[in-house]
Amino acid sequence: MTVPNTLYYRKAMAADVAAVLKLIRSAFRGEESRAGWTTEADLIADDRIDQESLLGKIERSDGMVLLAHDHAGKLAACCEISRQDGQDGYLGLLAVDPLRQISGIGKKLLTEAEVIAKEKLGASKLEIRVIWTRDSLIEWYTRRGYSNTGRAEPFPYDQLVNGKALRDDLYFIIMKKELESSAL
């Protein structure tokens, strides 16, 4: 039997915090994240985000946390989309269940997030931040039309959640994509 590869999208609500927090943490940090390719476990040993910060992202008026559920209703992926200055949008916290990475879920979620950013938030560009050492992730975004802006941002060592960085040379590179009508 073939399992449908359809995703269903919706905006996260306050009641979703626990499930989304678990997904984000499993995709990025800790031993569970090592099952996928997006792990940051060798760079940072913390919880990535706390409940209060996630709830703030869910409830903000100029953005949302977008959820992707599979055909059985199981949470498969999420990301944050929000407005920045001018016509720019921001995409962050793109997380896919580590056991389901490389299945195309992340690519589908990113495409949906780009549509929502353009149509609902009025963004003409999306900006992302990626830790400079994450070559495979940078390449993944590059294949999806994002380019390195040449700008960098310091890593927020003072904002780690229940943990520590395992390196002292981390920073973010900033990537951007123009959201053209043809991409929709």
PyMOL commands that set and color helices and strands:
alter all, ss='L'
color gray80, all
select helices_A, chain A and resi 14-28+30-33+51-59+98-100+105-119+135-143+157-159+181-183
alter helices_A, ss='H'
color red, helices_A
select strands_A, chain A and resi 8-11+44-45+63-69+75-83+88-96+125-131+147-154+164-165+171-178
alter strands_A, ss='S'
color yellow, strands_A
deselect
rebuild
show_as cartoon
